[in-house]
């Protein structure tokens, strides 16, 4: 009996000593620095506070936990979160803050090596010199000791002994002055429990540019830098490594254990080399400090321990979630499970259990109240290993891919019907899943489904990934001869139509014409009226973009005649916009204005954001050509308000479209610096995987304006109005200005505001040289400077110089004003 008691006591002390090492990695010695005779008895808060280094990036969480601990009715508080998130250090710091309120001290008990519920009460009792062998007697003795004490008890690492929760209920019932603080990956499920979720540290916003000083204040980055300075004393954040450090912290999800293990690897690697290895973070992030618990020696051991605590059904669901990239909705989990089968435990219960055990995180999806479920990177990597080791990877991936194919079809139809207000953000949130589905279809040699998916995602390609979408469809078309499933005629026709559309926006005229012609032929073969109309309108867009306005009008009008307007309002609106632009550039600005007005009315009925921005910009352009400056200002404010509403709704991708549209309307008002600022912010947010963002700025701008607005002529106005230095300065300002300031329309300089650019144009163009007249005529026909250079067989720089000279001689400051002059004087 005596020998057994000694064993229990030694083990309890050893556990607490080991736990100390776990926190020495992150907070310096916690338990370990405390003398052993004091660890085995209640200690003072002052003593604990003296042994704890500062807590990094947890000020808000600490304040909330301390406030909970000070509430008389909160007597059982669980800090719940995934392994390695920093629950223990947060609990220790909170105890040191509130400890003085507990007259009989604070008690720290680590359960790091406890594996059974029966070990919890002995681990607490030994601190008070109790060593009774019979569990019920021991519990009664402990209740008697604590019955009249005002004490705070920390039980650290409760997840493996969750069955002991009812014993805590009994302790609290018998000891009114006792407060218990628990750290656990799993919530206890007691009625009196207050749960505080400990989340990973905050990360830098991917949509904002930071200075080194600003980035260093972000909690995840601050912790990484603090630990990096230990690994490499001279390590600092610099402009050269700032982006890499931000990406490292994001790849590690702000998980403190992962950040610290990664920082320690800077002894071996540069930040860039480290980032390149994080695709295999479980293999890289090892080598925790000696004395730390085994689960904190490597990231893999932390995740493995959590996985072992799951039931067989929970493990099955957990590894199946590995196929979802970037998170998913519960509807997606349901669909995948329904297609795959074999899930015995009710799906709702299994999913809730994974959340309760901190294996998956959940958050509200941007712009909606729908919950999104996320596997953090390390957990996802481990889940994928387990899925590959199972016998169901192929079944799960097929079920995942078929669900997202169905989702893509559903969203496409909603777009065409004008029913999905923020469709861009909706699709963008699922982009990684759509990408995974496409690659699975390719790997399965299923050209039918790959083409169907790639073709139906045209709304996504148009707003953010023109090159990638084109590449997807080309890959799928190449697989058609050897497809494992028959390729349907309409599937191929739709995919080729999408590729043609993207080709026109890229300026690949010959390839786009060939794709459109074959698509049209396929649709006519099966007498598909809607498909025929779509291709004709897309061909019209191609003609518009290359300045062939009569052909654009003819094709679009033919397409409109085929469409029942009531059934295809979205497509009819797009066709009307193309017709309005081609009419405008063909010299009939007033008719374009009237068509644009009708078009705007159609869009306002549906409320579809993307087409709304297009229509508002077009109408601003047409109104400006009519001299309606007040209407242009009103339309500008409309776009600005939609942009602010999009920001408030928290939807990222539509915000980019709004910025592009607002910048274009600002350019119509000759607010060129403001326009460039808005476009620069859009470019900073515009995360692409196809290289478009790396284009030269003006080239990028022309591409996105054509894609989003069907109009890129304002780019040449910017070139003429701003020097390279002014353009670069405006870009820098746009990336760094606070959002509210960026969206506020700047005041025009006094001399510019007083100017009447449309009312006092020169009466003749006698000062223009013959070549300048040629350039003006082509400019008035709507050709871009690049197309003018191509047609006149001169350099683009020469054309830019001619345009600036024309502006100076005509006393105008915009392309539209020069066009109006040419039309009024019959030079166009």
N, C-alpha and C positions, 0 to 999 in steps of 0.2 A: 504493500500500500504506500509506504513512504517513498519507495523507489519510483512508483508510478507518478506520484505527485510531483516529484522532482523533475521527471521527464516532461510533464505538462508545462511546468513553470519555465523550464529551459526552452521548450519549443515556442512558447508564447513570446518570451523575450527575444528569441532568435528571429521570429517573424517580424517583430517590430524593428529590429535592427536591420533586417533585409529591406524592409519597406523604406527605411531611411535612405538606403542607397538609391532607390528608385527616384527619389526626389532630389538627390544630390546632383543628378544630371541636369535638372531643370531649375531647381531653386537653391541648389547648394544643400548641405546636410540639413535634414529636417529632424527625423527621429534620431539619426545617427549621432548628432552632436550633443544630444541630451545625455547626461550621465545615466548609467544603467540603474543606479538606485532610485533616480527620479522617474525613469521610464516605468518602473514597476509600482508607481503610486500616483495619485492625482498630482498634477502640477499646476503652477500659476500661469495665467495668460501672459504676464510680463516675461516669464522665462521663455515661453514658446515664441513670443514676438521677437525676442532678442536673437533667436536662432534662425529666423526666416529672412532670406534675402528678399528684395522687392519683387512684387508680382508684376509681370509684364503684360499689358494689354487687357487686363481683366477688371478694370476699375468699376465699370457699370455692373458687371455680374457680382462683384464683391459687395457693392452697396446694396444690391437687391437681396442677396443671401443674408447679409447682416440685418437688414430690415425684417426679414422673415424670422430670424432667430430672436429678435426683440419682441415679436408678437406673442403675448401670453398664451394664445390658443394654438400656436404652432409648436408642437412638441416632438414631432417626427418629420424631419426634412430630409428628403433624398436628393442628392446631387446625381442625376442620371446622365450618362453619356457614353460614347464609344470608348474602347480602350485607347489609352494614349492621349486623351483630350485634355488632361490636366485636372481631373476632379479632386485628387488628393491635395495638391498644392493649394487649390482654391479653398478647400475645406479647412486646411491648416491655417491659412491666412484669415479666414472668417472667424475661426475659433480664437485666434490671437486678438482680433478686433473686439469681439463681444465678450471675451472671457472674463474681464473684471466684474461683470454682472453676476457671475456665479461664485457665490461665497465659498463653496466647497471645492472649487477648482474644476479643471477640465481633464478628461481622460482620453487617451489615444489608444485604440486597439486596431492593429492590422490583422486582416484575415487573409493575407496573401497566400498562405500555404494551407488554409483550412479547406477541406473538400466535403465536409458533411455538416448538416445543420446542428448536429449534436455537439459540435466543437465550439460553437459561438459562446454560450453561457460560461463554459469553463475558461475561455480566453479572457472574458471580462472578470470573472470571479477571482482568478489568480492574482489580479492586481490588488484586490482587497484582502489577500491572504486566505482565501477560501479554496479548499481542495476536496470537497466532498465528492465521493464517487457516484452516488445516486443522483440522477439528473433532477428529479423533482425536489429533493431535499436541497440540492445545491441552488436551484432557482429560488426556493423559499428563503434560504440564507442570504442570497444576494438582494432580494427584495427587502429583507429586514435591515440590511446595511444601508441601502439607498433610500429607504422610506422617508426619512426626514432631511435628506440632503438636497441642496440646491446645486446641481452639477450638470455639466455638459459632457456628453459621451460621443466620441467619434468612432464609428465602426467603418473601417476603410476596406473596400473590396468585398461587398456583400453578395456579388452575383453568383458565386458558387455555393452559397449556403442559404439560398432564398427560402428554403423550407423552414428556416428559423424565424421568419417574420412573425408568426403568432406569438413567439416567446417575447418579442419586443413589445407587442400589444399588452401582454400580461405585466411586463416590467413597468410600462408607462401607467397602467391602471393602478398599480400598487404604490407608485412613487411619484407623487404630484409635483415634486420639485425637479424631476429629471427631464432633460431635453436630449434627444438623440439625433445626431447628424450622421447620415449614412452616405457613403459613396458607393455607387453600384452601376453596372451596365444595364441592370434590369430593375424596373420599378417593383416595389414590394407588394403593392395591391392592397394595403391596409386602408381602412376608412379614414383614419386620422392622418394619413400620410400627405405631406405637401411635396410635390415633385418640382424640382428646378432642373430644367434641361441645360446641360453644359455643352455648348456647341463649339466647333472649331473656332480659332481666332479669325477676326475679320480680315478680309483680303482687299487688295487694291481693286478699284473699279476698272474693268477692262475698257470702259469708254472714256476714261479721263487720262490726260497727260499729267505726270507728276514731276516736280523737281526732286532732287535727291533728299532735301530736307523734308519735303512733304511725304515722300514714300517711306522714309525712315520712321515716321510716326504711325504708320499703319501697323496694328498689333502683330499680325503674322510676320511682317517684315522686320519689325523691331526685335522680336524674339530670335529670328534667324540671324540677324546682324549681331545680337548680343552673344549668341553661342558661337558664331563665326569668329568673333574677336578672340575667343578662347582658343579655337583651333589654329587661327592665324592672327597673331596679335596686331599686325599691321593692316588687316583687312578693313576696307572702307567701301561705302557705296559711292560710285562714280558715274558720270554720264555714260561711260563705256559699258558698265555692267548693270545699269539700273533696270533695263528691260529684262535681262536674264534673271536677275534676282526676283523680280515681280513674277516671272513665269515659273520659277522654281517654287515659290510660295503657293501659287495657284495650283500647280500640278500636285502639290502635297496637301491640298484642301485646307490649309491653315491648321492641320493637326499638329499640336505641339511636339509630341514624341517624334513624328516624322521630320519636322523642321529641325529638331536638335540633332537627330542622327544624321541628317543631310548636311548640316553645318559642320559636323565633325569630319565629314568626308572632304572638306576643303583642304585638309592636310595632304590629300592625294590628288585632287582634281581642281581645275579652274572652275568657276561657275558655269561656263559654257559646256565644259566636259561633263560636269555633274548633271546639268539639265538633259544632255543627250542620253544619259544612262537611266533616266527616271521612267522610261517605258517599262523597266523591270525593277521597280522600286523595292519589291520584297527581297530581291537578291542584293541590292545595293545598300539598303538601310539596315545595317547590322552593326555589331560592335558597340553595344551600350556599355556604360561604365561598370567596372567590377563592383560587386556589392548590390547592384540593382536587382530587383526581382527578375526571375527568368523571363517573364512576359514582357519586360521592358528591355531585354537584351537585343531584340531585333523587332522590326515591324511585323515580320512574318509570325513570330511567336505570339505577339499581341493578338493578331487576327485569328490565328489557329485556336488560341484559348477560347475566344469568343464563339467560334464555330462549334467547338466541342460541346458547348453548353446548350446547343439547339437540339430539339427533337428531330427524328428522321424526316418528318414532313416539313419542318421548318428549314432543315438543311437543304431539302430538295427545292423548295421555293427560293431560298437564298441563292443557290447556284444557278437556277434558271434566270434570275434577275440579271445575271452577268451579260445577257445578250442585249439588254437595254443600254444604250449609250446616251449619257447626258440626262438620265432619269426618264420617268414615264408616268402616265396616269394610272389610276386603279383600273380604269376601263381597259387599258392595254394589258395589264396583268391578267385580268379576267379573260380577255380574248385569247391570249397566249396559252393560259392554263386550260381553257376549254378545248383548244385545238390539240394540245399535247396530252392532256389527260393525266391519270395516275396520282392526282393530288387528293389524298384521303381526308386530311384535316380540312374543315371548311376554310375557304380561301380568306374570308374576312378575318377569321381568328388567327390564321397563320401570319397574315400581313401585320395585324395589330401586334402580335407577339414579337415579330422582328423589329417593329418600331419600339416597343416597350423594352426590348433588349439592346437597343441602340445599334442594331445591325444595319438599319437603313434610316435615312433622314427624310423628312417631308417638309414641304414648303408650299405656299400658295403660288400658283402659276401666274406669271406676269399678265396683267390685264383681265384676269378672271379670278374667281374664288376656288377654282378646281385645284385639288392638291396634287403635287408632283412628288414622286418617291425617287430617292437618289441613293445610289451606292457610292460612298467615297472611294477615291482612287485605289487605295490599298485593299479595301474590302472587295471592290470590283475585280481587281487583279486576282485575288485569292479565289473568289467565286468562279471566275473563268477557268482557273486551274482545276477546280473541283468538277465543273461542267465537262471539261475535256476528258477528265478521268472517268466520267460516267458513261453510260451507254445511250444517252439521249441527246447529245449535242446536236446532231443533224435534225432531229424532230423538233427541238426547241427553236433552232434557227429558222427552220421552214415556217413554223407557226408565227414567229416574230415577223418574218419578212412578209407573209401573206396579210397579217394584220395591217402593216404599214402601207402595203399596196392598196388595200381597201380604204384606209384613211386618206391616202393621196387622191383617190378617185372621188371620195366624198367631198373633200375640200375644194377640188377643182370645180365640182358642180355648184358648190355654194358660192364660189367666186363668180362663175358665169351668171348665176341668178342674182348676184349682188346682195347675198344674204349674210356674208361674213364680214363684219365691220373691220376687224383687225386681222384679216387672214394672213398677212405677211408675218406678224409676230407669232401667230399660231403655228404656221408651217416652220418658221425658223426655230422654234423651241424643240421641234422634233427632227431637225435636220440630220443630226448624227445618227438617229435611228433609221431615217430614210436612206442615208448613205450606207449603213450596215446592211439594210435589206437589199439594196441594189447590188452590192458586192457579193452577197450570198447568191442572188439569182445568177450573176455572172459565173461565180464559182461552180454553180450547179448546171451551167450551160443552158439556162432557161431564158432564151432570148425573148420569148413572148412576154414573160412577166417583167424582164428588165426593160424592154421597150415600153411596155405599158406604164411602168413607174416613171421612167425618165421623161416620157412624153407628157404625162399628166402633171408634172411638177413645173410646168412653164411659168406659173405665177412666181415661184421661188427663183427660177433662173433669171427672169426679167428684172427682179428687184435687187439681186445680190450676187449671182454667180453665173453670168452669161457664158463664160468660157468653159466652166466646169460642166454645165448642163449640156453644152454642145458636145463635149468630150464623152459624157455618159452615153448619149444617144449614138454617137459614132461607134463606140465600143459594142453596144448592143446590136447595132445593124451588122457589124462584122460577124457576130455569132449566129446570125439568122440561118445560114446554110447548114449548120451543124446543131441546131437547137434541139434540146431534148423534148420540147413540146412544140406542137405546130404553131407557127406565127400567123395570126389572123390578119386579114387584109386591112381592116379598120385600125388595128393596133399599130401596124407599120405606117399607115397613112398619117395617123395622129402624131406619131413620134417624128416622122420626117417633117411634118408641118412645124412642130416645135423647133426642130433643128434649123429649119429655114428661117423662122422668126429670129432665132438667136444669131444666125449668120448675117442677117440684114443689120442687126444692131452692131455687130462686130465690123461691118463693112466688107464682108466676104461675098461680094455681089454674085459672082459666077457660081460659087458653090451653093449659095442660098437660092438662086434662081433654079438650079438643077433640082434641089431638094423640094422646092415648092411645086415645080412642074410635075415631078413624079408623085408627090402627095396628091395633087389635084387630079391626076390621072387615076390613081387608086380609088379616090372618093367617087369619081364619076363612074368607075367600073361597078361599084356597088350602089350607085344612085343615092349617095349620102348627102342630102341637101345641106345640112348644117356644116358638115366638113368642107363641102365645096365653098360655101360662103366664107368660112373662116380663112381658107387658103387665099381666096380672092382679096379679102381685106388685108391679110398679111402681105401679099404681093403689093398691094397699094401702099402699105407702110414702107416697103423697100423702095418703091418709086419715089415716095415723098422724101425719104432720107437722102436719095442721090439727086434730088432736084428735078425729077421728071413729073411735073405737077399734073399735066393733062392725063398722063397714063395713070397716075395715082387716083385722080377723080373717076376715071372710067372704071377702074377695077373695084374701087370701093362702092360706087353706085350699083354695079352689077351684084356685088355681094349683099348690099342692103336690100335689093329687090327680092332676093331669095329668102331673106330672114323674116319670119313672123315677129314683128316688133315686140308684141306683148310677151312672147316666150323667151326672147333673147335680149333683154333690155341692156345688160352689161355690154355685150358685143355690139349692139346697135349704137350705144353711147361711144364706144371706142371708134367705131367706123365714122360716126359723126365728127369726132375730133379730128380724125385724119382728113376728112372732107373739108373741115373748117381751115386747117393749116394749108392744105393744097390750094384752096380758094384764096387764102390770104397771100400766099407767095405768087399766085398767078395774077395778082394785081387787083383783086376785088376785096379790099379790106372791109368795106361796109357789110357785104354779104357774109364774110367770115365772122364778123362781129355778131350778126344775127344768128348764124348757125351755132356759134359758140354759146350764145345766150340760151338757146333751146337745149343745148347739150348740158349746160350747167344745171338747168332746171331738172333734167332727167336724173343727173347724179345726185342732186339734193334729195330726191325722192327715195333713193336706195340707201344713201348715207355711206356708201362704200368708200373707204378712206383713200385708197390709191388713186382711183379714178377721180375722186373729188379734188385732190391736189393737182392732177393733170388739167382738169377742167378749169379750175380757178386760175392757174398760171396762164392757160391759153386765153381766157377771157381778159386777163390783165393785159396781155400782149395786144389783143385786138382793140381793147378800149384805149390803150395808149396811142394806137395808130389813128384813132378817131379824135384824139386830143382830149379825152375824158380823164384828166389827171386825178380828179376827185374819185372817180370810180376805181381807178388803179389803186389809189391809197386805201379805199375801202376793201378791195379784194386782198390787198397785202395784209391788212389787219385780220381778215378772215383766215388766211393761211397761218398767220402768227398765232391766232387763238386756237386753231386746230392743233398746232404744234405744242402749245402749252398744255392742252387737254391730253395729248398723247403722253407727254412727260408725266402728268399727274396720274395717268393710268398705269404707268410703269411698263409700257410696251416698247422694247428697244428698236426693232427693225422698222416699224412704221415711223418712229421718231426720225430715223435717217432719211426716209422719203420726204417727210415734212421739212427737214432742214434743206434738202436739195430744192424742193419746190419754193420754199421761202426765199432762198438765195436767188433763184431765178427771177422771182417777182421783184426782189430788191434791185437786181440788175436792170430790169425794165424801168425802174424809177431812177436809174443812174446812181444808185447807192452801191457803188462797186466794191468799196472796202468792206461794207457790211456783208455783201454777197459772198465775197471770198472767205470772210470769217466763218460764215454759216457752212459753206462747202468744205472748208478745212476741218471743221468739227465732224461733219458727216464722214469725211474720209478717214478720220481718226477712229471712228466707231465702226466703219465699214469693214468688218473682219471677213476677209475672203481667203479661200484656199486655192485660188486659181491664178494668182499673180497680178490681178487687176490693180490692187491697191499699191503695187510697186511701180506702176506706170509713172511716167513723167506727169507732173500735176495737171498741165493743160490737156494732155492726152486722156488722162483719167476723167477729167471734168467733162470733156466732150463725149466720152463713152457713156457716163452715167446720165447726162442730160438727154442724150438721144434715147437711152433705154427707158428712162422714167417719164420724160416730158415730150418726146418726139421733136424736140427743138433744142439745138445746141449753138445757134448763131450768136447768142450772147457772149460766148467765149471770146470771139474776136473783138467785141466791144471792150472786154476786160483787158485783153492784150494791148489795145490801143490806148486805154485810159490809164493803166497802171504800169509803172516801171517794174523791172524785175525785183528791185529792192522793196518797193511798196507792196508788191504781191506777196513776197516772202514774209514781210512783217505782218500783213493781214492774216496770213496762214498761221503764223505763230500765235497771234492774238486769239484767233478762233479756237485753237486747241486748248488754250489756257484760261480764257475768260470764264467767270462764273456763268452758269446757264441763264439765270435771270437777266444778267447784263447782256449776254450774247443775243437773246431774243428780243430785247428792246430796240426799237428802231432808232438809230442815231439821228441827231439833228443835222440837217444839211448846212454846210457853210453858208454864211450870209450872202456871199456873192452868187453862189450856185442857186440858192433859194430864190433870189431876185430875178434870175434869168428866165426868159420865156423861150425855150428852145424850139418850140414848134411854130410860134406865131411870127418870128422874124427871120425866116430863112431867106437867103439871097434870091434875087429874081432870076438869075441866069447862072449857067455853069461855064461861062467863057474862060475862066481861069484854069479849068481842068485840061490837062494834056490828053491827047487821044488815048493813051494807054490807061490813064486814070478814068476816062469815060468808060472804057471797056470793063475795067474792074467794077465801077459803080453799077453798070448795067447788070453784071452777073451777081453782084451783091444784092441788088434789088430783086433778083429772081430767087433769092433765098439760098444761094450757094454759100457754103462755108469758105473760109480763106483757103483751106486745103484743096477743095474742089475747084476754086478759081485758079489756083496755081496749076492744077492738073490740066484744066481746059486751055489755059493760055500758054502752057508749057514754059512756065517760069518758076523760080524758087518761091517757097513759102515766105521766106524772109522778105523777099521783094514785094510780095502781095501785102504783107503786114505794113511795110513802109508806105505803099500806095494808099492803103486804107487810112492810115494816120494822116497822110497829106490831104486826102479827100475830106476827112472830118474837119481839118483845120481850115481848108478853103471854103467849105460850106457852112462853117460855124455851127457844127452839130457835135454831139458827144455820144451818139448811140447809132447802132446799125438800123434800128427801126426809123429813126429820124432821117438818116441818109436814104433809106428806101422810100420814105414818103416824098422826099424831095425829088428823087428820080421819077417816081410815078406822076407827081404833079407836073413835072417838066418833060414828061414823055421820053425819059431817057432809059426806062426799064424795058 
